[in-house]
């Protein structure tokens, strides 16, 4: 109501892509429903007869990814999903939920979790000797803050999706964008943990903001800041994966709507397959 632009909020909650009701607020990362749709597309192709067990956080975030997954599976979803286990963020562990999903005969496990519970789910699945096709959402995919604590050996073959370069991945060591990122950290944030994906996240969303301010020129009214934020065309971020572009419009407040699948191998994520769009209207 105060008409203050609230740009590039660090959440994928779908409700921030609602220019009609929230004309002053815009998210940044792929929204959670888009991500769910992308996992559904992958499962329909790779394991169309899979029996899916879903662990999800019982809040807007968890329900958003779950909705995208179910929408993406469509009428097939009813027969593919054999069990759903919600958890509250206040619980110490999700072990009992994972045991329950395994006991229902699931051979696909989707972990819709924040980092602490993502790490727990990797550990518990390994501990149980359970070998499902394991999908872990992007929020819990940081090599440094999730996979390493859970144990590299426990995460082999886990599938996720991403939209940004992992600065610890050797494939980007000569990449100009990653070099600029490292130079920035050396100068302004030398104590940063490069393996924590939130560091690159902050850098990239700030760069998007810089782009918007440059587009505003000398007209830095609140209205023009919002207008320019809602007219980004094919912006390739330095730390974004090649081919993943930022686009917005007056009716589409979801800047990033594409992801690429990745699989954990050795001590890092390996990208595979094409860039997939998970657009949900707009």
Secondary structure, 3 states (H helix, E strand, C coil): CCCCCEEEECCCCHHHCCCCCCCCEEECCCCHHHHHHHHHHHHHHHCCCCCEEEEEECCHHHHHHHHHHHHHHHHHHHHHEEEEEEECCCCCCCHHHHHHHHHCCCCEEEEECCHHHHHHHHHHHHHCCCCCEEEECHHHCCHHHHHHHHCHHHCCCCEEEECECCCCCHHHCCCHHHHHHHHHHHHHCCCCCCCCHHHHHHHHHHHHHHHHHHHHCCCCCHHHHHHHHCCCCCEECCCECCCCEECCECCECCCCCEEEEEEEECCEEEEEEEEEECCCCC
